[in-house]
Amino acid sequence: MKKLLMLVAASTFAVACSSEKEPAQAAVNGLETAVDNAVKAAKTKLDDENYAGALADVQGATNTLTAAAEVAAAKKAQLSTEWATFTGMPAMIGQIKGKVAELDAMRRLPRGMNKATLDGAKSSAETASDLWDDASDAHGKGDLIVAVAKAKEAKPMVESLMKTLGLAGK
């Protein structure tokens, strides 16, 4: 039963947090297998006239499915809350791009900034922007796992660029 709970929880979580076809299909297939096995076990007990055992198996499977759905819902809520912490990222990326464009247009860079630093900032800004775009796309598709992971990857880059470009606190 413990194995069933883990399989069902993983399957339910994957379906609840991902809209990509392949992982969702794999999760549904795993769920079907787990449920089929539980039903077969209960039917075997029923056929053997072990009515109490059959009822116990059905109740256990029902409890497992309910628990897995609750785990998936809680994880989805946690990921949604975590995603909400990244709401300022688009504005920060916009500030970074604006500052990089401003510095790139200058004939003479300000004190403490050289061409290598600017080139590094350009490259990092592009990478951070691409990561954020991937995170936003994943969120739009309902894939909170990927969305949060990509946003977490982009955040330290964005924060570092804000400091490097003198935008922190603005």
N, C-alpha and C positions, 0 to 999 in steps of 0.2 A: 504494500500500500504506500510505503514511503517513496518507493521508486516511481509509482504512479503520480504521487503528488508533485515530485520534482519535474517529471516529464510534462504534466499538465500545466504546472506553473510556468515553466519555460515556454511552452507552446502558447499559452494564453497571453503571456507578457509580450512575446514576439508579435502576435497578431494585434494586440492592443496598441503597441507603440511603433509599428512599422506598416507602411502601406506599400512597400516594395513587394512585387509579386513572388519572387523566389523564396525569400525568408518566410513570407506569410504562407505560401503553399507548403513549405516544409513544416511549419508549425501546425498547420491544419492537419497534415498527414500524420504527424506525431500524436496529435490529440485524438484523431480517429483511431489510430492503433491502440492507444491507451484505453480509450472507451470500449473499443471492440474486445480487448483482452479482459476488461472488467466485466463486461456483459457475458462473455463466454464463461468466465469463472462462476458468475452467479447462476447462469443457466445449467452448468454442470452440477452445481449443488442442488438446484431445483430438480433436475432429472434424477439425482440420487436421493430425492425426498428429504434433503437437508434444508428444510424451509427456513429455519432460524439462520443458518449460514448464508443462504441466498439473500435473505433480508438484510443481514449484516453487511454483506458485500455491496449491495445496492446502496445502503445508507452510507457506507464508507466511501464509495465512489462519488456519491452526491456531495458529501462533505468535502471531499478532495477537490471536486470541480468548483464548489463554492469558494473554498479557500484560495484556489488558484486565481479565480476571477477577482477576488478581493486584493490579492497580492499584485496582480497586473494593474488594477485600477489605482492602487496606492502608488505604484512605480510611475504610472503615467502622470498622476497628479504631481508627484515629486519632480519629474522631468519638466512638466509644464511650468511649475514654480521656478525651477532653475532657469528655464529658457527666458522667463520674464526678467531675470537679472541682467540680461544682455541687451535691453532695449536701447541703451545709449550708444551701442556700437556703430550703427550707421552714421550717426552724427559725428562721432570721433573719427571714423574713417574718412568722412567728408572733409573734416578739418585738416586731417593729415594730407589728403590729396591736394587740398587748396594750398597748404603751406609748402608742400614739395613743388608744386607748380610755380608758386611765388618765388621760391629760392632758385629754381631752375631758370627762371627768366632774368635773374639778376646778373649783371656783369661781374659784380664783385660780391662774393659771399660774406655774410656777417662774421665778426670775430668768433672763433670757436667752431666754425663750420668750414670744412674743406670739400673738395670735389669727391673724394673717396667716401666721406661721411654722407654726402648728399646722394651719391650713387647707391650706397647701402640702404639709405632711407627709401629711395625710389623702389628698389627691389623688394624690401620688406613690406612697403606699403602695398605693392602689387600682390604679394603673397597673402598678406592679411586680408586684402579686399577679396581675393579669390576664395579664401577660406570662408569669409563671411557670406559670400554669394552662395557657396555650397551649403552652408548652414541654413541660410534663408530658403533655398530651394528645397532642402530636406524637410524643413519645418512646414513649408507650403504643401508638401506631399504627405504630411502627417507622420514623418519618420523622426520622432523626437530623439531617439537614441543617437542618430547621426547628427542631427541638428545641434544638440547640446555638445556632443564631442567636438564638432568642427568649431563651434563658438568658443569652447574652452581652449582650443588650439590657437585661435586667432587672438583671444583676449590679451595674453602676455605680450604678443607682438605689437598690438595696438597701444597698450600702455607704455611699452618701451619707446615706441615712436613718438608718442605724445611728449614724453620727457625729453627725448633727443632733440625734437623740433621746438622745444620750449612752449608746448601747448598745454602742458599739465596744469590743471587748476583754472583753465580759461573756460 
